[in-house]
Amino acid sequence: MKLAKKFRNNLRHYQARLRLFFTIKHLGLGKNDWIFFIDYGIGDTLFFCALMKEFKQQNGGRIVLISRDGHEKIVKMFSDIDVYIPLDSRFVKIDSKRICNSDLIEKGKIFVPHPMSNKAIASMTKIIGYKDFTLFDMYKIILGLPADSEMAKPNFEVYDIAWAKDFLKQNDCDPQRTIMIFPLANSVKPISKDFWIELILQFAEKGFKIIANSGPEGDFFKHKNVINVNMHLTKTAAIGFVVNSVVASRSGICDLLAMGDKKITALYPSVDTQKSFSLVGMFAKNKNLTELVINESENQKETIKQIVSSCG
């Protein structure tokens, strides 16, 4: 049984790789193009795209990005990606190490610009958080860019802000009295549901409406002031841009909204996690950011009061 499953997985990998290479050939891509493959989170795609302006200035050539179809809007925020190949659900679980055909950035070769897919620098992830060294700094190293390289300015017009404003209006939400929360996260240990419930109650007591990105779990918390949503990134991000502020478990959505100078409170499950993924460290120019470590063993009433009061 295990052997048959392994065979099916291997076959699926080879089929996906063949589809990918045929797509590259069909688009006329080749030895003069920089081809990158990213199958990681929102933040990873965002950082990569934000550095492509600097990369092109230094290296020239066309930039080809193969990434998840759900990240299309992120890619479109930046004009430096010349060819975008979206991966549908058949590709998403493909092992990037089996797609990549180079451990070095070379024209005409598929390269995965992520520390966990590059043996040469994987061990360097241990220094993230040391002396303010961030994940964004790691991407500069991977791409061979100077330490002072900055993020390109994104075009947020790709997000349907008009739709988001209409969504709030239909749900009787005043943008200035509406908070959006993102309790779920893939990259860090999530904050307990009890914390979020207490936070929601405190916001509701102050007369705020709360839009909760509940994900596939459905209703995160039932309350007359709570609107539970399970939407595509493009819609949740658009809502996040127009509400008063956002409170979120540290995840890629924080990076995306922070780029737009959004008012965000990012929550971390530990001090080590904060050091490794500090939002303030990566977006120092955004003065609307707050980060808090939520220690589950301590009483969080004062922390919750601090979050609510900071939102007005």
C-alpha positions in Angstrom: 0.0 0.0 0.0 2.8 2.4 1.0 4.7 1.5 -2.2 1.7 2.2 -4.4 1.2 5.6 -2.7 4.8 6.5 -3.1 4.6 5.5 -6.8 1.5 7.7 -7.3 3.2 10.7 -5.6 6.3 10.3 -7.7 4.2 10.0 -10.9 2.3 13.2 -9.9 5.6 15.0 -9.4 6.9 14.0 -12.8 3.7 14.9 -14.5 3.6 18.3 -12.9 7.2 18.9 -13.8 6.6 17.9 -17.4 3.5 20.3 -17.6 5.7 23.0 -16.2 8.5 22.5 -18.6 6.1 22.3 -21.6 4.5 25.6 -20.4 7.9 27.3 -20.3 8.8 26.0 -23.8 5.4 27.0 -25.2 5.9 30.6 -23.9 9.3 30.8 -25.6 11.3 31.1 -22.4 14.8 30.0 -22.3 18.5 30.6 -21.6 18.2 34.4 -21.6 15.5 34.4 -18.9 15.7 34.4 -15.1 13.2 31.7 -14.0 12.1 31.6 -10.4 9.8 29.1 -8.6 8.0 30.1 -5.3 5.6 27.8 -3.6 5.7 29.3 -0.2 3.5 31.9 1.7 2.2 35.3 0.9 5.2 37.1 2.5 7.7 35.1 0.5 6.1 36.0 -2.8 5.8 39.6 -1.6 9.4 40.0 -0.6 10.7 38.4 -3.8 8.5 40.6 -6.1 9.5 43.7 -4.1 13.2 43.0 -4.8 12.9 42.4 -8.5 13.3 46.0 -9.5 16.8 46.0 -7.8 17.6 42.6 -9.3 16.7 43.8 -12.9 18.8 46.9 -12.5 21.8 44.8 -11.6 21.3 41.8 -13.9 19.0 42.8 -16.7 17.0 40.2 -18.6 13.4 39.0 -18.3 12.0 37.9 -14.9 9.8 34.8 -15.0 7.9 33.8 -11.9 6.2 30.5 -11.3 3.9 30.8 -8.2 0.6 29.9 -6.7 -2.5 31.2 -8.6 -3.8 32.7 -5.3 -0.8 35.1 -5.3 -1.7 36.6 -8.6 -2.7 40.0 -7.2 0.6 40.2 -5.2 2.6 39.6 -8.4 0.5 42.2 -10.3 1.4 44.9 -7.7 4.9 45.0 -9.2 5.7 45.8 -12.8 9.1 44.1 -12.8 7.7 40.5 -13.3 7.7 40.1 -17.0 6.1 36.6 -17.2 3.9 35.1 -14.5 3.0 31.4 -14.6 0.3 30.6 -12.0 0.2 27.2 -10.5 -3.2 25.6 -10.0 -3.9 23.1 -7.2 -2.2 20.3 -9.1 1.1 22.0 -8.6 0.9 23.5 -5.1 2.0 20.4 -3.2 4.9 19.7 -5.5 8.2 19.5 -3.7 10.1 22.6 -4.9 13.4 20.7 -4.7 12.2 18.4 -7.4 11.1 21.3 -9.6 14.3 23.3 -9.2 17.1 22.3 -11.6 19.8 24.7 -10.1 21.2 25.5 -6.7 22.5 28.8 -8.2 20.8 31.7 -9.9 21.5 31.1 -13.6 19.7 32.2 -16.7 17.6 29.5 -18.2 17.5 27.4 -15.0 14.7 27.1 -12.5 15.7 28.5 -9.2 13.8 28.5 -5.9 14.6 31.7 -4.0 13.8 30.4 -0.5 16.3 29.6 2.3 14.6 26.2 3.1 15.1 25.1 -0.5 18.8 26.1 -0.8 21.3 23.9 1.0 24.0 26.6 0.6 22.2 29.1 2.9 19.7 27.0 4.8 21.8 27.1 7.9 21.8 30.9 7.8 18.2 31.0 8.8 19.4 30.5 12.3 20.7 34.0 12.4 17.3 35.6 11.5 16.5 37.8 14.5 20.1 38.3 15.5 21.3 42.0 15.4 18.0 42.9 13.7 18.7 40.6 10.8 15.4 39.9 9.1 13.9 37.4 6.6 13.9 40.3 4.1 17.6 40.6 4.6 17.9 36.9 3.9 16.1 37.4 0.5 18.7 40.0 -0.4 21.5 37.5 0.2 19.7 34.8 -1.8 19.3 37.1 -4.8 22.8 38.5 -4.5 21.6 42.1 -3.8 23.3 44.8 -1.7 22.3 45.1 2.0 20.8 48.5 1.4 18.4 47.3 -1.3 14.9 48.5 -0.6 11.4 47.2 -1.5 9.9 48.6 -4.7 6.8 50.6 -4.2 3.7 48.4 -5.0 0.6 49.3 -6.9 -2.3 48.6 -4.6 -4.9 49.6 -7.2 -5.0 45.9 -8.2 -7.1 45.3 -5.1 -10.8 46.1 -5.5 -11.1 48.8 -2.8 -14.5 49.9 -4.2 -15.8 46.4 -3.7 -14.5 46.4 -0.1 -16.2 49.7 0.7 -19.4 48.4 -0.8 -19.1 45.2 1.3 -18.8 47.3 4.5 -21.8 49.4 3.5 -23.9 46.3 2.8 -23.1 45.0 6.3 -23.8 48.4 7.9 -20.1 48.9 8.9 -18.6 52.3 9.4 -15.0 51.9 8.2 -13.7 54.0 11.1 -15.6 51.8 13.6 -14.7 48.5 12.1 -11.8 46.2 13.0 -10.6 43.2 11.0 -9.0 40.3 12.7 -6.9 37.4 11.3 -6.8 34.8 14.0 -5.3 32.1 11.8 -1.7 31.6 10.7 0.3 29.0 8.9 3.9 30.1 9.7 3.6 30.6 13.4 1.8 28.9 16.3 -1.7 30.5 16.5 -2.9 32.5 19.4 -5.6 30.6 21.5 -9.3 31.1 20.5 -10.0 32.2 24.1 -7.8 35.3 23.6 -9.6 36.2 20.3 -13.0 35.8 21.9 -12.1 38.1 24.8 -10.7 40.6 22.3 -13.9 40.5 20.2 -16.0 41.1 23.3 -14.0 44.1 24.3 -14.2 45.6 20.8 -17.9 45.0 20.7 -18.3 46.6 24.1 -16.8 49.7 22.7 -19.2 49.7 19.8 -16.9 48.4 17.1 -17.9 46.0 14.3 -15.5 43.1 13.8 -14.8 41.3 10.6 -13.2 37.9 11.4 -11.3 36.1 8.7 -12.5 32.7 10.0 -11.0 30.6 7.2 -12.5 27.2 6.4 -13.6 26.7 10.1 -16.6 28.9 9.4 -18.0 31.0 12.2 -15.1 31.9 14.4 -17.3 33.6 17.0 -21.1 34.3 16.9 -21.9 37.8 18.0 -24.2 40.5 16.7 -21.1 42.7 16.1 -19.1 40.0 14.3 -19.1 39.2 10.6 -17.3 36.0 9.8 -15.8 35.7 6.4 -13.9 33.0 4.5 -12.8 34.7 1.3 -9.9 34.7 -1.2 -6.8 36.7 -0.2 -7.7 39.4 -2.7 -10.9 40.2 -0.9 -9.7 39.9 2.7 -6.7 42.2 1.8 -9.1 44.8 0.2 -11.2 44.8 3.4 -8.1 45.1 5.5 -7.1 48.2 3.6 -10.3 50.1 4.2 -11.2 49.3 7.9 -9.9 51.3 10.9 -7.2 48.8 11.8 -6.2 45.1 11.7 -5.3 42.7 14.5 -3.6 39.6 13.2 -1.6 36.6 14.1 1.8 37.1 12.5 1.4 35.9 8.9 1.9 37.0 5.3 -1.2 39.2 5.4 0.6 41.4 7.9 3.4 42.0 5.4 1.0 42.8 2.6 -1.0 45.3 4.6 2.1 46.8 6.2 3.4 47.7 2.8 0.3 49.9 2.4 1.1 51.7 5.6 -1.9 50.1 7.3 -2.5 50.3 11.0 -1.7 46.8 12.3 -1.2 45.0 15.6 0.7 41.8 14.9 0.6 39.1 17.6 3.4 36.6 18.3 3.3 33.4 20.3 6.8 33.9 21.6 9.7 36.4 21.9 11.8 34.2 19.6 9.1 34.3 16.9 8.9 38.1 17.2 12.7 38.3 16.7 12.6 36.1 13.7 9.6 37.7 12.0 9.5 41.2 13.4 7.1 43.2 11.3 8.4 46.5 12.7 12.0 45.4 11.8 11.0 44.7 8.1 8.8 47.8 7.7 10.5 50.4 9.8 9.1 53.2 7.7 5.5 52.3 8.6 4.8 54.1 11.9 1.4 52.5 12.3 2.7 49.1 13.4 2.5 47.5 16.8 3.8 44.1 17.8 2.9 42.2 21.0 4.0 38.8 22.3 1.0 36.9 23.7 2.1 34.7 26.6 -0.7 32.2 27.1 0.4 31.5 30.7 -0.3 35.1 31.7 -3.4 37.1 32.1 -3.9 39.0 28.9 -6.6 41.5 30.1 -4.2 44.5 30.1 -2.9 43.5 26.7 -6.4 43.3 25.2 -7.3 46.7 26.7 -4.1 48.1 25.1 -5.1 46.8 21.7 -8.6 48.1 21.9 -7.6 51.5 23.2 -5.0 51.9 20.4 -7.8 51.5 17.8 -9.6 54.5 19.2 
